[in-house]
Amino acid sequence: MPRKPAVFVTRRLPDAVTERLVKGYEARLNPDDRILPPEEIAAGAAGADALIVTPSDKITAALIGSLPESVKAIATFSVGYEHVDLNAAKARGLVVTNTPDVLTDATADITLLLMLGAARRAHEGETIVRDGSWKSWATTFMLGTHVTGKRLGILGMGRIGQAVAKRARGFDMVVHYSNRSRLPADKEQGAVFHANPDDMLQHADFLSINCPASPETYHFLNAERIAKLPKGAIVVNTARGTIVDDEALIAALKSGKLAAAGLDVYENEPNLNPGYRPLKNTFLLPHLGSATVETRNGMGFKCLDNLDAYFAGKAPPNRLV
């Protein structure tokens, strides 16, 4: 019987994914689910044929250079891949794959949760119920922002952005979007396209950030662009924290320029900018976009589908390099 390929997994996987992994591979696991430093990843990869990594692992050029020659493929348990140096991987001859499609709906659902939570002051409301400071109902008590019928600007109209737009139409929102290219009319569904994202901002009572992280989008939402949003706008980010200039967003939330923000991702997470924590007009989640049992299983299975194809001599369906 031929030897099973050895796969080193840097973080704990969902049980169903682990069960499939150990049946098909020589699995080398991280049962403590501890974030491993680069030297431990390199050591754990000794004799392995492939790695399964996550966004918490920084697969830098230096780490790639220190991997043993036995490693031929890296499957990242994520759609985003900014944590993997693709140029270094390509130069080394490594195959790198990701997990698109399966987390679209879950992330779009979280986007709507953040929009509603931020607009209707959910954090403040839950806090006063839990701490006992809620005294009575009143006509002017905790008034929030109406969502139905408002204008929604979507930065990045890929799979997730389109799924957000679909859900927003259920609230009769008028959708504006900016994307690298305009969508066909059947996918646009009446949304208004802006080739220049700066031109979209004035039309965004709500701004949903759904674009990939890249050098071009780094700190896209800065003080200058926040100034272009309508007064009282609400910002939601379920993409990547690096797209937002934290200091600028915090200043706008404090000044009243923005009514609220709903955030699921942060720069340098989990060490988010401490300025967010005391703000009552923020609805903050700990990167839960894809955190459903069904979605995380689907992501893990897609990692294994990619490795199955590679070791069978076929093209992995989600190959990046």
Beta strands, then each sheet from edge to edge (+ up, - down):
strand 1: 6-9
strand 2: 26-28
strand 3: 50-53
strand 4: 73-76
strand 5: 95-97
strand 6: 151-155
strand 7: 174-178
strand 8: 192-193
strand 9: 206-209
strand 10: 233-237
strand 11: 258-263
strand 12: 282-284
sheet 1: 2+ 1+ 3+ 4+ 5+
sheet 2: 8+ 7+ 6+ 9+ 10+ 11+ 12+
end
